[in-house]
Amino acid sequence: MSERKLPYSRTFLEGVPLRFLNLPELSRGALDSRALADDGYWQICDQEPIALLLLRAGRPYRIVGHETPDLASFIRFLNRDKRELTITCRFVDRGTLPCILKVWSEEPMLQELQCSEGDIMDLLRSLKRAGESGLLELEYGETTSLVPVDNGKISRGYLPGSTIRGRDLLTYLSKEVPDEATACFYPGEVPSLAPVGLSEIGLLVSSFNNWLEALRPTWPECDDITEELFRSLARKNDFLEAFEFYPDDGLFLKKPIDRPERLPGVFVELIKGVAERHASEETCIRVFGSANRENRVALATAGLREIVGSGA
């Protein structure tokens, strides 16, 4: 991971030792304060960055740099680490987060482009002629700036402390970037964030387990039925290998999940499949809604609208 300062619009915490913070409470900050309900990231450092937690609308979205299945496991890892770790929490302008994720999850096609040699502007002119897309990463001093290229066009650049657009961006790139700056280029369009992140995955799992807990007193065979249907779905959906089902306990995530955008559809299929085996399918589905009454809106947004309705 780069030691350089990533793009941001404002800073909430900078270089604060982890031992002074309640990380679970910090992770719930967006629930209590609108000021914390923006896109951003936690940067965890031991002199240099060791991990990054991306936040979407203030909620945990993705962990980069450390293999862990969920936020709780990540926080346990941080709390048990004996190093003098620090945290910097920053928020970003809309559109920045997908660029940061692309840089940290892909390899560049071009590296060490030299501003002093005109390489950066030559590349931009070439991309414009070809109508190609990608992401330009500029590095100089201790800063990183990210400029997405959409079909050969540039319209905004994300810098530490600001976002520049239009003519100001062209002026910045052609006249204001220091000669000592270097750049990397990542090909391909910058993808949108997947609709399902860490928060949504945790919500789907906990709501499903709440449902089974509510069903067990009157329908104890629900665990055996769920296990059978889950294993059948896992044979058709490789990404479900990230989960384990334990009768009487429920579903648990044991490792990071690939392709999380497919998860809501699988949960809908599993819930409906279990409900079909109940004496009253309609009643069984209603129990899901009542067992997760407080999260109906969030579940509808996370992809279970077919199960919980609009959430109203």
N, C-alpha and C positions, 0 to 999 in steps of 0.2 A: 504494500500500500504506500502511496505517496505521503511524504511528510508535509507536503505543501498545503496551504490553506485553500479549502474548497469554496466554491461560490456560496454566498448566503446573502440574505437581506437584513437580518438582525440576529444578534447574539443574546441568548438567555443565560447560559453559563459558559465560562471559559476557564479551562484548566483547573477545575475544582477536584480535589482528592475524593475518590469514591467513598472513603470511610466516613465522610461528613454527610452523606446523602442517603435517603431512603429511596432506593431505586423503584420498588413497586409503587410507591406513592408518586414519584416523578412520572412514571409511565402512565398513570391515571390522570395526569394533569389536565388533559384536554376535556375530561368530564367535568372539571370544576372551574375552568377558566377559558374564555374565548380566546384570550391572548396566546394560549398554548395549543389551539385547535387549528394550526396551520401545518403545511408540509415542512419537513425539516429532517434533522438527523442528530443522533448522539455519536460523537467521535470518541472512542475509548483509546487512551494512549498510555504507553509505558516508554516515555521519552519520544517514541514514534508511534503512530497509530497501529493498533492491533485488531480492531474491529469497528464496525459501523452498524448502527441500528437506524434504518430509514423509517421516517414517520410520515404517514399520509393523514392529513387533517388531524394531526396530533396523535394518531393511533399507530402502534407498531405495525409496520408493513413487511419489512424484510431485514434479515441479519446478514451482513457481508463480512467475511474474514474469519468466521468461526462457525464450525459445523454444529448446530444445535437445533432441535426440532421446534422449540417454541420460546417465548419470552421468559417464562418462568425458569427454564433450564439455563438460558443465557444469563439471567440475573444470579442464579445459584453459582454459575461458573465465575462470574465477576466477584461475588462476595467471598468465594473460597480462595481466589487468587492471592498469593502472598506478596505480589509486587506492589509498588506504590502507583497504582493506576489513577489516572485522572479522566475526567469527562468534560467535553465541550459540547454544549447543546445549541444548535443554530437552526434558524428557520429560513426558508427559501421562497423565492417568488414562484408562482405557478409555472410549471413547465420545466423547472430545474431538476426535480427529482429523477425523471426518466433519463436525463442526460448523465447525471451522476451514476446511476445504476448501469448504464451502458458502458461507461468508462471503466467501472470496477468489475464488470463481469465479462468483458470481451477483450480480445487482443487487437492492438492497432495494426492496420495494414501498412502505414507509413510512420516512421519514427525519426526523431532528430532533424526535423525540418528547421532550417535556420532563417530567422527573420532578417538577419543582416545580409543574407544572400538573395532575399526576395522570394524564398521558397513558399512562404505562406500565401502571399498574394498570387503567385503563379498557380498554386494549387486551387485557390478559389476561382480563378479565371477558367482553369481547366474543367472544374466541376460545373461551372455555369454553362460552358459550351456543350458539355455532355449531358446536362440535365440530371446529374447524379446526386444522391443523397448521402449523408454521413454526419459525422460529428468531429469538429476540430477542437483539440485540447491544447491550449496555450499555457506554457509554463515559463515564469520568469520571477526572479527574486524568490520569494516564498509563497507565491500565489499560483492558483490554477484558474483559468477562465475557460468556459465551454461555449462553443458557437455551433448550434445545429445548422445543417445545410439541408434544405428541403427542395429536391428536384433542381439543384443548382443555385437556389436562392437562399440568401441569409436575411433574417429580419430581426434577430435579437441575439444578444450575447450575455451570458450569465457570469458575473465577476464577483469576487469577494466584496460584499458591501453594496452592490448595485447591479441593475440590469439595464443595458443600453440597447436602443432600437434604432431602426431606420438609418438616416444619414449619419447620426452620431456613431453608429456601429461601424460604418464604412470609414469614417474619419479616424476612429480609434484604431482600426486594423491597419490602415494605410499610413498613418502618421504618428500615432501615439504609442504603439506597442514598442517597447525598448528593443534595440538591436540585439541584445543578448538573449532575447526570448527564443525558445524552441517550441516545436509543436509536434503532435501526433495526430494521425487521422484514422478514425474508425469508420469503416464503410457501412452503408445501409442506413435506412431511416431509423430515427429514434422511436422505438415502440412506446405506445402508451402503457401505463402501469396496468397490470392484471387486476381485474375487479376483486380478486380474493387475495388478501395478505394475511399476516400473522393473526391480526385481531379477528378477522372473519373466520379463519380456520378454527381458532380457539372457541369462537361462539358456536360454530356448527357442531363441534365435538361435544361441548358442554350441554348444548340444548338437546342433542340426541340422547346423551346419558341421563339427563333430567327426565326425559320422556320414558325411558326404560324403567327408571326408578319409580315413576308414578304408576307404571303398568304392572310391576311385579306382584304387588299384594293380591290383585284379583286375576292375574294372568301369568303365573310363574313360568309357563313354557315360552314366554316371549324371548328369553335369552337363547334357548336352543334354536328357535326359529331365526332370530337375528344372526346368530353365528353361521347357520347354514346359508342364509342369503348373502351375508357379507363375503363368505369364502367364494361363493359363486360369482359375485361381482368382482372380486379380486382377481379371479382367473381371466376376466375380460378387460381389466383395467390395471395395468402393471403398477401405476403410481400408488395404488392402495397398499402396496408392500410396505409403505411408510407407516401403516397403522397396524395395531394388534387389537383383537377383541378378546376380552376376558369375561366369561359368564359371571354374573352377579356384580361385576364392576363396570363393565361397559367398554367403550372404544377409547384407545389411547394412541397418540402420535409418538412414534419412537425415533423418527429421524426426519430431516427436512424433506418436504414434499416437492416433487417435480410437477409441473403443469397444474398448479392449484386452481386455475380457472375452470377446470373440469369437475371440481369437487362438489359444488352445489347440485349439479345435475345428478351425480351419483347418490348424494344424500336424499334427494327427492325420490329417486328410484328405490332406495333401501327403505325409506319410511313408508312409502306406498306399498312395497312388497310385504313388509311386516304387517301393516294394517289389513291387507287383504286376507291374511290368515286369522284375523280376529273374528269373533262372532258378529261384531258390528264394525265394519270398516269405518263408517262415518264417525262413530263414537271414539274409536281409536285415534283418528286424526284430530278430533277435537281435544283429546287429552294432551296431544303435543302442544296445541296452542295454550291450553290452560297451564300446563307445566312450565311454559316459557312466556307467561303473560307479560312480564316486564321487558322482554326483549323482542316482542312481536315486530315492531317497526324495523329494528336492526336486522332481524332474520329475513324479513321481506326484502330489504335492501341487499342482503348478502346472497340472495338467490333462492330463498324458500317461499316466495310469494304464493306459489301454487299450494303450499301446505298451510301457511298462516294467513293467507289473504293479503290485503293491503297493509295490515298491521294496525289499522285504525281501531 
